[in-house]
Amino acid sequence: MLASLFCTSRYMGPSPQNVWPLAGVHYSSEIGTRSMNTVLDQFRYADEFGFDWVTVAEHHYSGFSMTPNPMIVAGALSQIVRRAKIAVLGPTIPLLNPVRVAEEFAMLDTMTGGRVVAGLFRGTPNEYVTYNINPDESRARFAEAIEIIKLAWTEPQPFGWQGRYYQYSTISIWPRPVQVPHPPIYMSGSSPEAGDFAARNRIGLGFAFTTVPQAKKAADYFRGRAQHYGWDPQPKDLIYRVGFYVADSDAEAIADMSATPNRASLSAANAAIVAALAETNYYGRDEGQRNRTATRNLQERIDLGQLLVGGPNTVVQQIKRICDELGAGILDCTIAAQLGDKTLRSIELFGTKVLPRIREL
């Protein structure tokens, strides 16, 4: 099993945790700068202590994640992270120009010598407000954009494109990706439609803000559809995102997590998304989506595989259980508590005491 450090680039100052969009009145440029620098330090630590990947993602209008353009962060990381792969999981494809996305990934792959992982995601429906894109079009836009991006990476001759949502007279990107035929691609895969699309197009799946039982159902469906289309997904084709906090002992980890409000930030952020969409009834047909974003206590989240919390030995056992049930080969670990030096210590303990023991899982 491989491990990635995912930093949400969360605003580390006082602001409402259950509001979307978040008003700019809560923002301090001084705190924002300090927050960004802290994240870069954490990524540097992850690379130093053996994490296989580092991960950034795109979100808008929220203090939960100050990365509306993850490509900029990835570009900065190309000069800081010298060994680990840089996973952009990912740009929200239906909101963007797919040719520009293909160009930017190719630039990053060149700058890193072929260490980029391309997450091509649809994003959360609320964020379609950002650029005034109809969320009902997201799946069709996503499918068409992926075709363009893959062709831009692999077609050596200039070509045109006349589609439903995108039209280009000429596409011929420079630079070209270092990885051949292109960087590895992942997409979010919690719904049956996404699982079938990924299986049909031989794309890896990522699961975030969910539980192990729900992710297992989606992963099993994906594997079944992939076999229908003539291939067998490997563990490396599945990414599972989980919060983590490692301390020197179980007691210390539980005490730190119980004492900080940061442990609820992921649940609060997702609860805000659901609340923002309640009036549109976007989730009205999807009780599973509501369950994914439900607020739970610390032990419930550990039991459901949403959090890794404890000393190194305990966290290894928690990961083993996730691996046995889900079969994912890449664990995308997001920081569950921002506690200054203790957070850096958590990254160090995971890299030195946990990661060597999960390599063979």
WOUR-V630820 format. One record per backbone hydrogen bond with DSSP energy under -1.0 kcal/mol. NH is the residue of the N-H (numbers start at 1). CO is the residue of the C=O. If there is no record, write none. Layout:
BEGIN
nh->NH co->CO
nh->NH co->CO
END
This chain:
BEGIN
nh->2 co->329
nh->4 co->331
nh->5 co->53
nh->6 co->333
nh->7 co->55
nh->11 co->63
nh->22 co->61
nh->26 co->23
nh->27 co->24
nh->32 co->28
nh->33 co->29
nh->34 co->30
nh->35 co->31
nh->36 co->32
nh->37 co->33
nh->38 co->34
nh->39 co->35
nh->40 co->36
nh->41 co->37
nh->42 co->38
nh->43 co->39
nh->44 co->40
nh->45 co->41
nh->46 co->42
nh->47 co->43
nh->48 co->44
nh->49 co->45
nh->50 co->47
nh->51 co->46
nh->52 co->3
nh->53 co->3
nh->54 co->85
nh->55 co->5
nh->56 co->87
nh->58 co->90
nh->59 co->67
nh->66 co->9
nh->72 co->69
nh->74 co->70
nh->75 co->71
nh->76 co->72
nh->77 co->73
nh->78 co->74
nh->79 co->76
nh->80 co->77
nh->81 co->77
nh->85 co->52
nh->86 co->115
nh->87 co->54
nh->88 co->117
nh->89 co->56
nh->93 co->91
nh->93 co->121
nh->95 co->92
nh->96 co->93
nh->101 co->97
nh->102 co->98
nh->103 co->99
nh->104 co->100
nh->105 co->101
nh->106 co->102
nh->107 co->103
nh->108 co->104
nh->109 co->105
nh->110 co->106
nh->111 co->107
nh->112 co->108
nh->114 co->109
nh->117 co->86
nh->118 co->184
nh->119 co->88
nh->120 co->186
nh->121 co->91
nh->127 co->124
nh->128 co->125
nh->129 co->126
nh->130 co->127
nh->133 co->128
nh->137 co->134
nh->138 co->135
nh->141 co->137
nh->142 co->138
nh->143 co->139
nh->144 co->140
nh->145 co->141
nh->146 co->142
nh->147 co->143
nh->148 co->144
nh->149 co->145
nh->150 co->146
nh->151 co->147
nh->152 co->148
nh->153 co->149
nh->154 co->150
nh->155 co->151
nh->159 co->171
nh->161 co->168
nh->163 co->166
nh->168 co->161
nh->171 co->159
nh->186 co->118
nh->187 co->204
nh->189 co->206
nh->195 co->191
nh->196 co->192
nh->197 co->193
nh->198 co->194
nh->199 co->195
nh->200 co->196
nh->201 co->197
nh->203 co->198
nh->204 co->185
nh->205 co->237
nh->206 co->187
nh->207 co->239
nh->212 co->304
nh->215 co->211
nh->216 co->212
nh->217 co->213
nh->218 co->214
nh->219 co->215
nh->220 co->216
nh->221 co->217
nh->222 co->218
nh->223 co->219
nh->224 co->220
nh->225 co->221
nh->226 co->222
nh->227 co->223
nh->228 co->224
nh->229 co->225
nh->230 co->227
nh->231 co->226
nh->237 co->234
nh->238 co->235
nh->239 co->205
nh->240 co->330
nh->241 co->207
nh->242 co->332
nh->243 co->306
nh->244 co->334
nh->245 co->308
nh->247 co->310
nh->253 co->249
nh->254 co->250
nh->255 co->251
nh->256 co->252
nh->257 co->253
nh->258 co->254
nh->259 co->255
nh->264 co->261
nh->265 co->262
nh->268 co->264
nh->269 co->265
nh->270 co->266
nh->271 co->267
nh->272 co->268
nh->273 co->269
nh->274 co->270
nh->275 co->271
nh->276 co->272
nh->277 co->273
nh->281 co->278
nh->282 co->277
nh->284 co->281
nh->286 co->283
nh->290 co->286
nh->291 co->287
nh->292 co->288
nh->293 co->289
nh->301 co->297
nh->302 co->298
nh->303 co->299
nh->304 co->300
nh->305 co->302
nh->306 co->301
nh->307 co->301
nh->308 co->243
nh->310 co->245
nh->315 co->311
nh->316 co->312
nh->317 co->313
nh->318 co->314
nh->319 co->315
nh->320 co->316
nh->321 co->317
nh->322 co->318
nh->323 co->319
nh->324 co->320
nh->325 co->321
nh->326 co->322
nh->327 co->323
nh->329 co->235
nh->329 co->238
nh->330 co->238
nh->331 co->2
nh->332 co->240
nh->333 co->4
nh->334 co->242
nh->335 co->6
nh->336 co->244
nh->342 co->339
nh->344 co->340
nh->345 co->341
nh->346 co->342
nh->347 co->343
nh->348 co->344
nh->349 co->345
nh->350 co->346
nh->351 co->347
nh->352 co->348
nh->353 co->349
nh->354 co->349
nh->355 co->350
nh->357 co->354
nh->358 co->355
nh->361 co->358
END
